[in-house]
Each structure stands twice: as structure tokens, then as C-alpha cells.
Amino acid sequence: MWAQYTDSSMVRRIIIFLAILASAWVAATAQVEFKRGLEQISFIPKGQWITGVSVSYSQSNQDKYQFLIIENMSGDTYTFKVSPMLLYCFQDNLAAGGKFAYSRSRTRLDNATVVIDSETDYTLEGIYNISHNYSALAAFRNYISLGRSRRFGFFNEVQLQVGGSESKLCSGRGDDLTGTFERSWNINVGLAPGMVMFLNNYSAIEVNVGVLGFSYSRTKATTDQIYVAGRDSKRANFKVNLFSIMFGVAFYL
């Protein structure tokens, strides 16, 4: 009986000793720094200025144009937009700065007929709309090199945008003339990753797309200088928005 008790006690001591050694090994392993081995180079060096501007203009004219259920449409429209940018790289691959955007659009519809069937149609005439939008945007960028390449890379841009707009819509003619004036302001917070491709040491083509963000807008409308109405809008986006793809040319000085 004495020998059996001694053997079982020795087994328990060995198990406890092994458990202590295993705990010490796990603790020592956890203190070892884990590195993924992702190599980053100075893609955009400190002290570099990033500037650029995008300008777009479009115009169209219609004379008795027909499309689906719309017939005899006559009118014209144009859109103009300009957006300068200035960023400063305060640390390797990190840049901050801002953008400004202004756009103006006008649409004039002299007449158009909406034909539903042979007995149902509506006539539109004398519709005039003009609007202009302006916004200021603060941006922070983090550049990521594509391996050791200095020509291709990615960036992640955090944006804070504040802007406003004014528009006027008139319809009808003579005594039937009516119009609405709208004034609005908005704020947007978003994340826009993108890709940059250098054409040479100083110029590059950039493309980015909005992925997620939150926007809030408030609009005040006055109709015929009598009726006043308000509208609030909130929107959150947590998916790739293909309509927000932006192309541009930037200069790295």
C-alpha cells in the first residue's frame, strides 16, 4: 500500500511540473512580436506638395427630339464644374490638405409632349432650371506602395465636406408662370480609397471611389414668394458607389 501511494504522488508531481513548463512556454511565446513581413517604401516622401485641378463642361441641344414616350422635345442644357486640390505630405506616405468644388448647371425646356397612349398625353412647356453648388473639403491621405514599385500605389482618403447650393425652377408662361427658389446646405463624412499611377516623376493619374460615409442636408424652398417649405435628408452609405468614381490628374511637386 505504501508503494502504491508513493507512485501516485510522484505522477501528480510530474503532471504539475509539466503544466508549469507549458504555461511558461506559452507566456514566453506570447511576448514575441509578430510581424507580417509587409514591406513599405517611401512612396510619397515628406515635404512634397500635391496639387491638381479637374474641369468638366458638357452641353446638349434638342430640337423636336423623340425618346420613348417623349415627343417633340426642344431645349438645351449645360453643366460646368471646376475642382482644385492642394495637399501637403507632412510625413512619409501621409498627406493632408483640402479641395474646393464649384458647379453650375442650367436646363431649359421649351416644349415636350409625353404620350402615354393614343388618347392620353401631357404637354410641358416653358420649364427653366438653373442651379449652382459649392463645397469645401478637408482630406487626409495614407499612401500604400504596391510592393517596391514607385509607379503604382494605393491611397486611402478620409474626407470631411461642407457645402451648399442654390437653385431656381420656373414653369409656365404669362399668368400661369410659377417658380420655386431653393437654398440648401450639407455636410458629408466619407472614406474614399483609390489608386495612383505615375506618368513621370511629377505627374500622376488618380482614380478613387466612395465606399462608406454619412451625409446630412437641409433645404428651404420658397414657391411664388409666398409658400415656404423645408426638407431634411440623412443618408448612410456602406457599399461601393459606382456613381462616385472620380478620375483626375495630380502633380507632385
Secondary structure, 3 states (H helix, E strand, C coil): CHHHHHHHHHHHHHHHHHHHHHHHHHHHHHCCCCCCCCCCCCCCCCCCEEEEEEEEEEEEEEEEEEECCEEEEEEEEEEEEEEEEEEEEEECCEEEEEEEEEEEEEEEEEEEEEEEECCEEEEEEEEEEEEEEEEEEEEEEEEEECCCCCCEEEEEEEEEEEEEEEEEEEECCHHHCEEEEEEEEEEEEEEEEEEEEECCCCEEEEEECCCEEEEEEEEEEEECCCEEEEEEEEEEEECCCHHHCEEEEEEEC
